[in-house]
Amino acid sequence: MNAISPLAAPSALDVLWFLPTGGDGRYLGARQGQRVSDNRYLRQVAEAADQLGYHGVLLPTGIGCEDALVTAASVAPFTDHLRFLVALRPGQTLPGEAARQFATLDRLTGGRVMVNVVCGGNPADLAGDGLTLGHDERYAQASDFLQIWRGLMAGEKVEFAGEYLSSRGGRLLFPPVQRPHPPLYFGGSSPAAHALAAAQADAYLTWGEPPAAVAEKIADVRARAAAHGRTLRYGIRLHLIVRETEGKAWDAARDLIRHLSDDTIATAQRKLSLESDSEGQRRMLALHGGSRERLEIAPNLWAGVGLVRGGAGTALVGDPETVAARIREYQVLGIDTVIASGYPHLDEAYRVAELLFPLLGVGRARAAEGGANLLAGGGSFSTTSDGFPPPAPSPVEARA
Ligand SMILES: Cc1cc2nc3c(=O)[nH]c(=O)nc-3n(C[C@H](O)[C@H](O)[C@H](O)COP(=O)(O)O)c2cc1C
């Protein structure tokens, strides 16, 4: 296997958004403001992310969400540039079939597929899918899986007899657009996860821990990768709560959890700690200990989301300059990819792009260009004193 990452030379920063395939809403843990993530809504989020210039969108896997690959295939035709970071659970699909699926999606999207290898952290859910391996065995199985998958994608005739998976003369006749294969992203915080990422992934992902903890994880994965003669890219998964002022941002953070009862928090915490064997999840829970009293666990890093949500449980909260500066702190550590989200995902995709993208130097800012063209070429409508067009008329007026 080659030791060179198939990823292009790192750009300054890739900012991805999240497709909420398990449902969306305005508040955590509340019925108020809930949104159904049907195909039309997911398409809206994908189209917005595409138009705003997000690098891609992450699609999760698990029993609490729609299938990642099928969802990506269903919204991709409505996008032009957006990449799809699609979760793939080794062992749930055999490597030959998974290679064909991802190669096909890569071909049909013109090379816009990225793969997030997910070994899973909920043994009961995994057993429901027929996967009964223990924690470290799942990584050993994933190692077999990736060796076969990568060989097939690279056009090799694969002869592989692993402890868990094998291929006898496996071939892929319709290769992916991206060679040797779409980039492999990988998250997990246990030693077994770090070892596998170092040996076979192209990018390592961490949930949003404080900078010092992220630095330690990167150092460990980097050292392990160096032992294989490899280098990886590094990404962080965070929620973002960005508003024009610090005060408004912290108000929005409090607002997000305003309907959460102490009972709901306690039930969610118990469930997350009992049901998960994930080291990453354990680290997320330890950040706040289930208490809403000490949620700012590092400057501007707020753990409120993790009171009830499994997985990514932290948000950067602040005004645009502050949040951009916090992201830069992670960049200095080696992070070159931010996978962001915010509730609700359609509205917040716009807010983050409008407030943060200009400071991060990313995105296409097409909406702003459209507004500028309108102003430059128009003249038939009045502007407000700050130079922007007046608000759109109400639907009733618009009909007249
Ligand atoms: C950015 C990121 C995204 C993840 N997405 C998923 C997912 O969609 N589904 C899932 O079951 N686990 C997901 N995970 C969890 C990990 O893949 C991993 O299986 C889990 O944390 C257990 O690994 P650990 O014990 O090594 O930490 C994700 C992790 C990270 C860092």
The ligand as a MOL file (V3000), in Angstrom:
LIG
                    3D

  0  0  0     0  0            999 V3000
M  V30 BEGIN CTAB
M  V30 COUNTS 31 33 0 0 0
M  V30 BEGIN ATOM
M  V30 1 C -15.8340 13.5380 13.6440 0
M  V30 2 C -16.3480 12.2250 14.1260 0
M  V30 3 C -17.4880 11.6900 13.5530 0
M  V30 4 C -18.0060 10.4790 13.9920 0
M  V30 5 N -19.1270 9.9990 13.3990 0
M  V30 6 C -19.6920 8.8630 13.8740 0
M  V30 7 C -20.9130 8.3770 13.2990 0
M  V30 8 O -21.4560 8.9370 12.3610 0
M  V30 9 N -21.4440 7.2540 13.8350 0
M  V30 10 C -20.8580 6.5680 14.8910 0
M  V30 11 O -21.3900 5.5750 15.3190 0
M  V30 12 N -19.7030 7.0090 15.4270 0
M  V30 13 C -19.1060 8.1350 14.9470 0
M  V30 14 N -17.9390 8.5860 15.4900 0
M  V30 15 C -17.3420 7.7960 16.5800 0
M  V30 16 C -16.0430 7.0970 16.2370 0
M  V30 17 O -16.0480 6.7280 14.9190 0
M  V30 18 C -15.6210 5.8990 17.0740 0
M  V30 19 O -16.1710 4.7600 16.5260 0
M  V30 20 C -16.0450 5.9330 18.4920 0
M  V30 21 O -15.7380 7.1550 19.0920 0
M  V30 22 C -15.3350 4.8310 19.2850 0
M  V30 23 O -13.9820 4.9870 19.2070 0
M  V30 24 P -12.9580 5.2350 20.4160 0
M  V30 25 O -13.2950 4.3340 21.5580 0
M  V30 26 O -11.6620 4.8720 19.7760 0
M  V30 27 O -13.0110 6.6760 20.7880 0
M  V30 28 C -17.3650 9.7710 15.0390 0
M  V30 29 C -16.2100 10.3150 15.6150 0
M  V30 30 C -15.6940 11.5100 15.1720 0
M  V30 31 C -14.4650 12.0690 15.8190 0
M  V30 END ATOM
M  V30 BEGIN BOND
M  V30 1 1 1 2
M  V30 2 1 2 3
M  V30 3 2 2 30
M  V30 4 2 3 4
M  V30 5 1 4 5
M  V30 6 1 4 28
M  V30 7 2 5 6
M  V30 8 1 6 7
M  V30 9 1 6 13
M  V30 10 2 7 8
M  V30 11 1 7 9
M  V30 12 1 9 10
M  V30 13 2 10 11
M  V30 14 1 10 12
M  V30 15 2 12 13
M  V30 16 1 13 14
M  V30 17 1 14 15
M  V30 18 1 14 28
M  V30 19 1 15 16
M  V30 20 1 16 17
M  V30 21 1 16 18
M  V30 22 1 18 19
M  V30 23 1 18 20
M  V30 24 1 20 21
M  V30 25 1 20 22
M  V30 26 1 22 23
M  V30 27 1 23 24
M  V30 28 2 24 25
M  V30 29 1 24 26
M  V30 30 1 24 27
M  V30 31 2 28 29
M  V30 32 1 29 30
M  V30 33 1 30 31
M  V30 END BOND
M  V30 END CTAB
M  END
